[in-house]
Amino acid sequence: MKVDDWQNGGFGLYLHWPFCQAKCPYCDFNSHVSALIDQDRWKNAYLSEIARVGAQTQGRVLNTVFFGGGTPSMMEPSLVAAIIEKIRATWPTSNDMEVTLEANPTSVEAGRFQGYRDAGVNRISMGVQALNDNDLRRLGRLHSVAEARAAFDIARNTFDRVSFDLIYARQDQSADHWRAELSEALTMAIDHLSLYQLTIESGTAFGDRYERGKLRGLPDDDSAGDMYFITQELCEKAGMPAYEVSNHARPGSESRHNKIYWRYGDYAGVGPGAHGRVTIDGNRYATDTPLQPGAWLNSVEKTGSGEANSIALPLKDQVTEYLLMGMRLIDGISLSRYESLARKPLCHNKINELSEIGVVVHEGDNLRPTPQGLAVLNAVLRELLPE
């Protein structure tokens, strides 16, 4: 019996909650500020979509669920509970199914943590972003460092698995400042940290400011590079090595949901702006949904589907995506899986050239980036990607 390629990576469900209390100036995610949210109406739409996607993917085992946003910790625990109950009634689930919910570290949202745990959430990912109040204000965050620490303590006492995010290469941040801040973060960390370099995205408030020359104090490329290597050094020493470009974990505590993306498994996307990769009858489809919350809700209610597009991915696109995602992982990719997808091997001359300069390691069926290769991953990928 032929095994579909997605089974090498697993199957996850992503649910997008599009609302935030405020729009952060660096954020290019699909998030919206709304004073009134009818959570019952949203519940009905989510349950309807889960049933629709479940019918397409009947019988397969669901490994992970991820509530992303926006700010999912604005959801009522009863809404999260109804969604998880519907999920468990729709798919057989793995015995250790990971259910992650993204949360802001405010006292109001931390007050819901026990309710989320009772609903079935077993992992929290907290958007701390900085450990000094001045930078939190610059980043448009609504919490203080003291509030973040208090919320983190509640999370740590409620969940076995807690991750938090920090952004580095911020305005006026030096390598020494980042070393001190990350050292402090590592004394708090439980099992997982996501550490992102600040990127200026067009269409964001920061992007507009940058184009007008008003976003001052950003570190130059060399300084940002120094901060990247400081990140690797300190996390490695603390027993939380990188397992992906921006993610660090104690062994065994990696985000299983995100590894489904990076291992190029299947994932269904439910909610406004959610993307998916779903294999049906041997064909892998790229799915997306309307970005605007109202448009998505109306589509679900009027047509019975929140899906805007479902496009069969050509093999060459699947090959590109497998390389782009898989080489972000310290574990790298399987060359035989690549060959099965591409119907031809990856260019051995390119592999040899990259091995000689120390940016990849080729051992048997495995091709993986070195730490030096991860630091210049885009350049490595440009060499590996087929013309």
Residue, then its C-alpha position, 0 to 999 in steps of 0.5 A: m500500500k502506497v504511503d502518502d508523503w504527508q505521513n512522514g510529518g504527521f497531521g495537525l490542526y491550526l485554528h486562527w483567532p483573529f482578534c487582539q486588544a491592540k495592533c503591535p507595530y511590528c506585526d504582519f499577522n492577520s489580527h484585528v482590534s474589535a470592541l464587540i466579539d460574539q463568541d457564540r457565533w464564532k463557536n458555531a463557525y469553528l465547529s462547522e469548519i471542523a466538521r467540514v475538514g473532518a469529513q475530508t480527512q476522515g480516519r487519520v490520526l490528529n497529532t496536534v492542535f494549535f490556537g494561534g492569532g491574533t490573541p487566542s487568550m481573548m477566547e472564553p475557556s468555554l469556547v476553547a472547550a467546545i472546540i476541543e470537544k468537537i475535535r476529539a469527536t471528529w478525529p482519532t487523536s494521538n495518545d499524547m496530542e499536543v494542544t497549544l494556545e498562544a497567550n499574552p502575559t497580562s493578568v486578565e488573560a492569565g486568569r483564564f489559564q486554569g479554564y484552558r487547562d480544564a478545556g484540554v489545552n496542555r501547552i501555552s506559548m506566551g508572547v513576552q517579547a522583551l524583558n524591559d518596560n521601555d522596549l515593551r512600550r516601543l513594541g506596542r505591548l500592553h503588558s509590563v515586565a512585572e505583569a509578564r513575570a506574574a503571568f508566567d508564574i501562573a502558567r508555570n504552575t498550571f501547565d507542564r509545558v510553557s514556551f515564551d517568545l522574545i524579539y532581539a535586534r531591537q532599536d538601540q539594543s547592543a550585543d551586551h544588552w541582549r546577552a544580559e536579557l537572554s541570560e535572565a530569560l533562561t533562568m525563567a524558561i521551562d522547556h522552550l524558547s522562541l527567539y526571533q530577530l526583529t524583521i521590518e515588514s512592509g505594511t506594518a507601522f514599523g515598516d511605514r516608519y522605516e520607509r520614512g527614515k523614522l525608525r532609528g537605532l536598528p542594529d546593523d547586520d554585523s551586530a544582529g549577527d553577533m546577537y544570533f551567535i550569542t543566542q546559540e551560545l547561551c541556549e546551548k550552555a543552558g541545555m536548550p539548543a536550537y532545533e530550528v532557526s529560531n526555536h530552542a528546547r530541552p530535548g523532547s520538548e520541541s513544539r510538535h505542531n511546528k515540527i509538522y510544518w517543518r517536516y512537511g506534514d499535513y495541517a488543516g487551517v481553520g479561521p480567517g486567514a488560516h492556510g493549510r496543506v492537506t492531502i486528499d486522494g494522493n494530491r496535496y492541496a494548498t488551502d486558504t481562507p478570507l482574511q477579514p473576520g466578517a468575510w470568513l464568518n459570512s462564508v461559513e454561515k452562508t455557504g457551509s465553507g470558510e475556504a477561499n481556495s484549494i489548489a492542487l500543488p504541482l510536484k515542483d512546488q512541493v519539492t521547494e516547500y519540503l526543502l525550504m521547511g526541512m532545512r530550517l531544522i537542525d535534523g535537516i531532510s531525508l534525501s530519499r524523501y526528496e528524490s521520491l517527491a522530485r522524482k530525481p535526486l538533489c544535485h550531488n555537486k551542489i551538496n559537495e560544494l556546500s559540504e566543503i565550505g562547512v554549511v551542510v553535513h551529508e551523512g547517508d540519507n541525511l542532509r542537514p545544515t551546520p550551525q554556520g549554515l543555519a546563520v546563512l540559510n537563505a544563501v544555502l537554500r538558493e544553492l540547493l533549490p532547483e532552477 
